[in-house]
């Protein structure tokens, strides 16, 4: 335990649980690989978040549904109509309808009340019609409906999903820890009150609670984080309550009391570091759960805003794309998300083993 | 036992009160004024005032809360804001399809998961065991959305083996025609976590002394597995199954949305989309009640199947 002073003759004066855990984690090949993958995702997310990469994900850089470079030959082709095609079609229709000179609306130019407005609008739009930048025929991971680069969207979406998962998990952890600490440490009436709140929140299934919160709040990353934190603090609360209940009677806490440490100091300076390893495991499990929830919420349209992109928002485009044979965006999101979720789950397992004080 | 049940039911009262308070705070306070949503495009001061009066929104908050409490006690949640149907009739028509889907999912999924878990736990450490664990870990990492999108596309649209979506009025038609694909996809999504959990239950039981004793007396392996290990390993399995029963009522939200099954899950999603607060409130209260009742039932069943458990 970090806070019991080590005997003077101990061979490793700083043999704290964190240090032992870190050494065990480095020896665990699977756990260490998982840690590296999660770390790489975090770095990418940080880069995307700070605008170093994928800051132009909204630019329409390729033709709609441009295929991935490797599959440029075999992928289904998207037939794109540009202004010249539409003009030609219009002219054909006009010449066919020239006999009665009524055009598409069935009205002559004098009768059509919108004709003048339409002509003016056409003139105006001609002013703004620019040559546009050259659009690519294929991209490393293909393009979406509007010709946006799937790779850039993927990076930006990963950043959003990770941000939501991690921020939501941290906030849920903070709420659960503080309430659990108060409940377990003080007991009595406060404990009864907080346990009542716990039973209320656990009597409604997570997803229903999430949707009920989503129904009254708007969209956007901040809202999603808050909603997720408010609905998923209960597991941490229960865990921390039990731990604080167990630890508050231990000798080191009574010793801290004897040297005059106040309640707050005993709770958060003495007990908390001794249960922190449980929080680390809880954090990785919560993050995985919240990333999955975010995908579902965004898919249903209650998640991130329309100007943001996340894995769920990208998956929401997948059914319509698949129908036309454009499979690349869905495959990219699936692989990217599965890799992170697997790595995070394996990391949680390894952390649990590495930080278990009972294992020597 | 009776005293225990009475005490537990009595404890549900404050919890239910808490759920009502939470919903009230969410929808009547955080949610803002719903009359703007209801008024739609014909926005006029009289229309707004009329809607507010109709919903009781012009009353002070404590009085509004009393109205909500009365709704819960009489289980009469008024009419849906979007369809004007009575909420109770609406939910009554939605519960059947949900139970059909989730009930058959639970049944098939549990039988399959227990069989596979018992098999791999018995041969733990072998290649099969490690392979199944690895596949389960990978399968769990893929979002449920992907299974449903891919399954609907390849099995129904491309393969043409199942209808793409739909539901009919006849149960037989549903069972034979519309249910199989959602059922299959639901079982696939739920199988991996179940196998992992049940496997750990079986592995723990296999390490106990009574298994060694049974082997030492010369019992055959099938008898040991089926008569001794299975019965003990079923204790946590039954508990987790009982705990999942209230979720049956909630339905499989994603599956119902994708396959157009008119169940509770789809109703929740649509109600949230349309800001249909009475429907959301009613479903939440019903599910919370069911969760509390099934938690009690779980503890009682736990006591019945494991005589070592003391209820207190």
Interface residues (C-beta under 8 A of the other chain):
Chain A: X196 X197 X199 X200 X201 X202 X203 X204 X205 X207 X208 X209 X211 X212 X213 X214 X215 X216 X217 X292 X295 X296 X299 X300 X301 X302 X311 X312 X315 X318 X319 X322 X323 X330 X334 X337 X338 X339 X341 X342 X345 X346
Chain B: X14 X15 X18 X19 X21 X22 X23 X26 X27 X30 X31 X32 X137 X138 X140 X141 X142 X143 X144 X145 X146 X149 X150 X152 X153 X157 X246 X247 X250 X253 X254 X257 X268 X269 X271 X272 X273 X275 X277 X280 X283 X284 X287 X288 X291 X292
